[in-house]
Amino acid sequence: MLRNNPGMTWKVNGITGGDSTVAIAAKGLYAAPAIITDSHSVKVTATSIVVPSVPALARVTFDNFLAMLAAYR
């Protein structure tokens, strides 16, 4: 499992460990932003330190749950 591999480098939007709005821990635990940004998504990349030429990439998309509830009323 990638999340438990200490031999990984984790990035959010190309920034190792993320930034002040979105963050990912050294073991891959991602913390979503408190406020959803205009882009509504981030790119999470996991790169093996042993084989850096084969990164794994995931696009994480945020939905505003309260707005979705209001739309379905």
Residue pairs with C-beta under 8 A, 6 or more apart in sequence:
2 8
2 28
2 46
2 56
3 27
3 28
3 29
4 27
4 28
5 28
5 48
6 26
6 27
7 48
7 49
7 50
8 28
8 46
8 47
8 48
8 49
9 16
9 46
9 47
9 49
9 52
10 16
10 17
10 24
10 25
10 26
10 28
10 44
10 45
10 46
10 47
11 17
11 18
11 24
11 44
11 45
11 47
12 18
12 19
12 22
12 23
12 24
12 30
12 42
12 43
12 44
12 45
13 19
13 22
13 42
13 43
14 43
14 45
17 23
17 24
17 25
17 26
18 24
18 31
21 33
21 35
21 37
22 30
22 31
22 32
22 33
22 42
23 30
23 31
24 30
24 31
24 44
25 31
28 46
30 44
30 60
32 60
32 62
33 62
36 62
36 64
37 62
40 61
40 62
40 63
41 59
41 60
41 61
41 62
42 59
42 60
43 57
43 58
43 59
43 60
44 57
44 58
44 59
44 60
45 55
45 56
45 57
45 58
46 55
46 56
47 55
47 56
48 54
48 55
